[in-house]
Amino acid sequence: MLYVTLIFQVLVIAAGVGIHMMHHREDRNGSGLFKAFTPWFLAVIVGLGGVWSFMGHTFFSDETARSIGWAAGNPFQFEVAVANLSYGVLGLLCLRYHGKFWWATVAAYTVFLWGAAYGHIYDLLVNNNHEPGNAGFVLYADIVIPVLLIALLMIYSKVTSREPAAVRHGSAAHLHGGSAA
């Protein structure tokens, strides 16, 4: 299941970037590719990832709980689901809103994921919980994804800061769907 999810994420990001590049010939260079990649990466990893986690904790709650090492029917699971949905919405909005909105989205998601990682590590060490949803890929992703997102935004900021203001504003307008919001 993990590989299917990763393949899906890569395909959606590639499709989004590809569609952008087809419609914006001026971005067919290294920095243009990076500028097209960033919002799609945020939308897929944070946005669709958050929605996917919401669905797992809501519609497949007992299976998800077992994979984490929780008791089925845990009432806090719905709270985790709704938190994930909120990050999913923020991530999807990254296709529309840029700049500081991206930083705020990544900051909120980082706090959530690193907090979750702390909980996983605590449960691993104190309760010897080695379930795949606690000590497996999820734990590593909770640590690494925020690092990747922060690095991505730092590089994006550096790449776009080297462009003339007219180019930055023009690129921002077409990445925003025609507005400068």
Buried (B, 14 or more C-beta within 10 A) or exposed (E): EEEEEEEEBEEBBEEBBEEBBEEBEEBEEEBBBBBBBBBBBBBBBBBBBBBBBBBBBBEEBEEBBBBBBBEEEBEEBEEBBEBBBBBBBBBBBBBBBBBEBBBEBBBBBBEBBBEBBEBBBEBBEEEEBEBBBBBBEBBEBBBEBBEEBBEBBEEBEEBBEEBEEEBBEBBBEBBBEEEEE
